[in-house]
Amino acid sequence: MTWLEATHERTIEVEAELDAIADFFADPNRLRHCMVALDRGEKIDEKTWRWLMTEVGARNITFQGDYTVTYERDGDVVTWKSHEGKGNMKTDGKATFKDLGGGRTAVTYRETIASDLPIPRLAAKVFKPIAAREVRKGIDLLLDAVEEYVADGKLTADGDS
């Protein structure tokens, strides 16, 4: 087993008030609606969830991500960090929110994901770009889904409709 890590950052603009979209990112129960590759989630407490991702495969290697993560909001920043020793993935990330006026908010999302892949250490060099591509793809799918979720009017200041 070999740990491979990648980081991706992207900024999106949404038609939502800063507090509404920041609350959305800080609430795993709501955010899970946009997690495209999610197989299932298990609520540990209000801020902590265990995520089991859909199995993926590349070059005859299959992997199903499993990790437990806690989310925190502090003003215009939401952070999350996985729990050590819980699952085969680690994540550490931050979403920052900037009020653009007129009910629009910029969301800058940055996440580092590490996965303990079932490959020999010598193969890590070959699989590192594949892992980085999968991290980019996963984050882009999440943010695309958030944009669509907001555009479809599913986000309100009081919770999801």
N, C-alpha and C positions, 0 to 999 in steps of 0.2 A: 504494500500500500504506500502511496506517495501523495503528499499534500501539494496541490498546485493552487496558486493564488492569482487573482486578477482584480483590477479596479477599473471602474467606468464612471464617468460623470456626464451628465446631460442637463440642460435647462429647458424647461417648457413654460409656456404662458397659458393660463387658464382664465376663463370668465368666472371667477369666484373671489369672494372676499378672503383676505389673508387668514382670518381666524377660522373660517369654514374649511379651507383646504388644509391648513395646518392641523386642525382637529382630526380631519380625515386621515392624514398620514400617521397621526399619533394613536389611532384607534385600530388595532389589528383586526377586530371583528368587522369593521367597515372596509379596511384596505384589502382584505382577502378577496373581495369581489373583483378586484383588478389583477389578481395574481394568476396570470394565464396558465402557468405550468404547475399550479397547485393540485395535488391529488386530494389532500385533506389537511385540515388544521385542527388542533386540539387546544382549547383554552386552558391555561394553567391558572392565570389570574387576570385581572383587568388589563394589565400591560404586558403580560407574558404569554406567548403562544408557542406551541411546537408545530412546525411545518413539515409535512411530508410531500415532496415534490413528485411530479410525474417522472417516471423512469425515462432516461434518454440514453442513446447509444451512438458511438462513433468508433469506427475502425475495430469492430468486434468487441468493444468494451461497453458494458452497460452500467448505469449509475442511477441511483435514486437518492436524491438529497434528503437529509433528515437533520433538522436543527431546531434548537429552542432559543428564542430571542425575546428580549425585553425592549420596549419602546418607551421613550421619555420625551416630553415636550417642555421646552424652556423658552417662552416668548415666541420669536419667529424662527426657532430651530427645533427640529425633531431629530433625535438620535436613536440609534438602536445598536445593540451588541448581543451576540450570541453567548450562551453559557458554555464555558469550557467543559469538555468531556461529555457533552450531550449531543450525540449524533455524529455524522460524517461530514458535516459542513460547519464553517465558521463564517460569520458575517459581522461587519462593522460599518456603519454608515451614518449619513447625515443628510437631511433635507433642509435647505434654508429657503425662506419665503420673503419676497420683496413686494410690497404694495406698489402697483403701477398706476393706481388711480382708476376711477371709473369702474370699479368692481373687478379689475383684472389683477392677477398676482403672478409673479415669476416664481417658479419652483426650480431650485438648483439641487439636483439629486446626485449624491456621490456614494458609491458603495464598493467595499472590498469584500470579495467572496473567496474563501478557500475551501477546497474540496479534497477529501481523502480518497483518491481514486484507486481502483484495483489494478494498478499497473506497477511494473518494476521501476525502481529508481532510475535505471539506465534509460528508460523510455520517456522520462519526464520532459526532456528537451523536445521530443517529437510532439507530445501532447499539450505542452504549455500554450501554443497558439490556438489549439482547438478549445482548451479551457477558457482562454481569454475571449474567444469568439462567442462561446456559450454564455459567458457572463454579460457581454455586450448585448447579445440577443435577448437574454432574459430581462435585463433592465430596460431595454428599449420597448419590449412588449408590455412590461408593466406600465411604463410612462405613457405609451400609446393608449393603453386601456384606461388610464386615469383621465387623459384628455377626452376620450370618447365618453366616459362616465359623466364627466362634468358637462360636456357639450349636450348630452342627452337629458340634462336637467335632473339627474339622479342625486345630486349633492345639494343639500340645503344647510343653512346655519344651524338648524336644530337636529340634524342627522339625515340619514338617507331617506329618500321618498320611496 
